[in-house]
Amino acid sequence: MTERPVELRTEIFGVDVHSGDIRGESPTFALVRFNGDIIERDTVSARKLFRLIDDHRPAILAVDNIYELASDRDDLIAFLRQLPDETRFVQVTGDQRPEPLSRVAHRHDVPYDSSPMGEAEASAQLAAAGIGSVVRAFEDATEIRVTRGRSPGKGGSSEDRFTRRIHGSVRRRAREISDLLDDRGIAFEREVTEKYGGWSRAVFTVDEAPADVPISSERGGDIRVEVEPIRSEGIRFEPLTQGRDDVIVGIDPGTNTAVGLVDLSGSALDMWSSRTNDLSDVVEWIIERGRPLIVAGDVASMPTTVEQVRRSFDAVGWTPAVDLPVDEKLHRCREIDVANDHERDAMAAALFAYDDYADQLNRIKDKTPPMLETGAITRLVIGEGLSIEAAIEQLVEQPEPEPTAEPTPQNDPNPERRRIATLETQTSRQSEHIASLKEELAERDTRIEELERKLTEARSEQRRAVRREREVTRLQREKNRLERTIDDLEETVVALETKIERMKTLWRLDHSNFADVEERQSDLVPVKPIDKFTIEAMDRADASYGLAPDDVIYLRDASGAGEAAAKHLAMLDPRIVLKSGRFSDVAERILFEHDVPVGSIDEVAMQEVDELAVARESDVEAELSRWREYAADRRLEDKRRLVDELIDEHRSGGRP
């Protein structure tokens, strides 16, 4: 395990362009100073930004695009040369092909908004989490040049003595530097140029960064000392967090959060548990000990906390098909000393995840060529889902042809001239490469603009077509609905017109005093049918065509009526009730008591017209006459019976 990254302990500068451009005259920058908490937010000029960097010497200067602080490659190299030795320049969005900052921030659960200050803050927090690539233009090696501080001059009687003194000072200072490096145990190589009376130049090559070399640049008097890092062939991007091993992480969230780490050989590495709800504590503890390849839980549905940690590291998630039983977790962790049940559950999740991937990890080890790193293959296979063969093919680098150096005379012993010739060759080659890249970039930009224009036009046309199609569909549905409504209304109109004609005819029949009633219809009377002798049937007939006093009512089914239905019919005060079937005794009694005439439909010639009917007036009058005779006889009989009952009671009451 490696030491905790320095960016989590010291100050970080997050920077984003606020206005203008680095190529312009007066750009301004959004600056966020961060050390776990926001120290300061400010908008500063380029000069003030560089002064703050010199004053505070942050561990990291974080941006989302390195060319926001440098106009081109040469400017970037000059900028890197001016940075303090302890400050790393980090592009948090990746290396040569950076991603959008919004996507990186979302993947790692870092708050983001698109304002310059929001992007600066997101850059600082991503760098604090170990996300991003360090931009390097220099090797971890230093060149120390000791040269003459003044020209020996020409002529004069003391020229020789003056020249000897300068060359002697150069040699003396070079030897002092050699002694100091030896005392510190720092290996170096030295090339000297001997001149009259001493050395005119001494160049030291040290395999240490400038910050680790106990020599600083100086200029004064007869000598000049220049200490500079050795420039690389080009710009390099290195992961911000290096040297951490790939691990499998098991997490048991809750009031007590526990974490267990397992290496890719299945060995338990470390465990930790704490009563904390702060996700950053968990992430920080993991960062100190490894680089998560798989993040696992012990339940079938991944808890939110486990998912957040997984997304923070962009790792692969693992959960069991069903919740891991306690006895299986105890058996799997039987040889591991755990402090509590939470650590046991976290470690069991990591171990079961390893078991699930063990065969694949072993195949990766067996198939990885000796010249490649197993960890890189593992990250591509498990992290990105590539096959082992595809991952190996992606990582195998084709050897570049050796640069052709300009021919130099074999008998030229001057190392300075050889160095110049080499640099000129490299410069020429890089210039040609840059020109080629610029042409390719210009062609790609033109192609991208053309494709973006076509894409915009296609999207606009597609949106218009979708809108037209939606409108046509909506109008077609509305048209169909209206057509159905029209059909329904036309049918209703026809039915109502037919009904109106029938009603007019019946109304004329019911009002014989109107002059337009035909003579042949004068013996007809309207009859209003009721389906059953129930209150509900009478209410339906009343709602349909109305029931009024003195109506001729026809009961299609007179059976089954009770007292309530009979009273309801009597309240209608009909002229006569024509019935089909036989009344109940109760109904017959109530209708008789209310003087409601009752006749049989069998004795009346009747013709039904839809809901209504017509009958001969003479037949109706004949039924009325028969009922009146029946009613008179019945009343007379009732009186006789009543008199007989009274006489019987009187006689029985007068006996001794």
Secondary structure, 3 states (H helix, E strand, C coil): CCCCCHHHCCCEEEEEEEECCCCCCCCEEEEEEECCCEEEEEEEEHHHHHHHHHHHCCCEEEECCHHHCCCCHHHHHHHHHHCCCCCEEEECCCCCCCCCHHHHHHHCCCCCCCCHHHHHHHHHHHHHCCCCEEEEEEEEEEEEEEEECCCCCCCCCCHHHHHHHHHHHHHHHHHHHHHHHHHCCCCEEEEEEEECCEEEEEEEEECCCHHHCCCCCEEECCEEEEEEEEEEEEEEEEECCCCCCEEEEEEECCCCEEEEEEECCCCEEEEEEECCCCHHHHHHHHHHHCEEEEEECCCCCCCHHHHHHHHHHCCEEECCCCCCCHHHHHHHCCCCCCCCHHHHHHHHHHHHHHHHHHHHHHHHHHHCCCCCCHHHHHHHHHHHCCCHHHHHHHHCCCCCCCCCCCCCCCCCCCHHHHHHHHHHHHHHHHHHHHHHHHHHHHHHHHHHHHHHHHHHHHHHHHHHHHHHHHHHHHHHHHHHHHHHHHHHHHHHHHHHHHHHHHHHHHHHHHCCCCCCCCHHHCCEEEEEEECCCCHHHHHHHHHHHCCCCCCEEEECCCCCCCHHHHHHHHHCCCCEEEECCCCCHHHHHHHHHCCCCEEEHHHCCEEEECCEEEEEHHHHHHHHHHHHHHHHHHHHHHHHHHHHHHHHHHHHHHCC
